């Protein structure tokens, strides 16, 4: 039952953002830019485990891994502005982001940041 509640709450947030974005992309972007998924994941993790160390580890990892995730939005915007079809732009942006994650994680490990 708890897993079902998590799914419903998460889905409601996505649905609300989608609907709000139809009327105001700016407000939709503000809502999406909030770390709602991260906050929910941290709450669910603590609720399930009561382990503060796991919450700290996840929080630290989220902090370090946010940077390459921004590449997706830049790439998507770039591809769409250059007349790439939406579905291909999504796939291409995803691939660029995967490459960015791998390069970024490689660099972090080289400089001693453990994630």
N, C-alpha and C positions, 0 to 999 in steps of 0.2 A: 504493500500500500504506500509506503514512504517513497519508493522509487516512482510510482505513478504520480504522486504529488509533485515530485521534482520535475517530471516531464511536463506536467500541466503548467506549472509556474513558468518554466523556461519557455514553453511554446507560447504562452500568453504574452510574455515580453516581446518575443519576435513578432507576433501578430500585431501588437500595439504599435511597435516601431514601423512596421510595414504600412499600416493604415495612416499613422501620423505623417510619414514621409510622402504619401500621396498629396497631402495638403500643404506640407511645409518641409522641403528637403533639409532646411537648416535645423529645424527642431528635431527632425528625425536623426540627423547627424549628431546633434548634441546628445540625444538619448543613447545612440549607438556608441558614441565615443566614451560614455561612462563605462567603467569596467564591471558592468552588470554580470556578465558571465563569470568573470573572475571572482566577484563578490559571492555569487551563488555557489560556485565551486568551493570556495573557502568555507562558507557556511555549511554546505553539505559535508565536506571533509571533516570539519570539526564535530558536527552533529553525529556523524557515523563513527568517528574514532576517539573523540575527546583528546586527541594527541596534538598538543600545541607545536611540537617539533615538526610534525608533518605539515601543519599550516604554515610554519615559518619557511620550510623548504619549498613548498609550492609558491608562496608569496615571493621569495627570492628568485625562483626560476621564472616566474611571470615577469618580474621586473627586468631581468636580463633578456628575455626572449621577445619583448614587445617591439623592439627596434626593427628586426627583419620583417615582422608582420606588416609594418607600414609600407613596405615595398609593394605589397599586393595592391593597395589603393592607388599608389602612384602609377604602377604598371597598367592597371585597368583603365584609368583615366587616359593615359598616354595612348594605349591601343585603340580605345574607342574614338579618341580625337583624330586618330589617323585612319578612320573608316574601317576598322576591323569589325567584323560581325560580332554581336554580343557574346554568343556562346564561345567563339574562338578567342575572344578577348579574355573571357573568364578562365578558360583552360590555359591560355598563354600566361596570364597573370599568376595563376596557381603554380605553374611550372617555374616561373621566374622567382616566385616566393620560396618554393622548395629549395632552389639553388641558393637563394640568399640565406635561408636558415642553415643550410649545410656549411656554407662559407663562414657565416657568423659564428656558429658553434665551434668550428675548427679554430677560428681566431681566438675565441674566448678560452678554449682549452690551452692554446699555445701560451696565452698570457697568464694562465693559472686560475681562471675563473671556472669553478666547478658547477656545472648545471646538469 
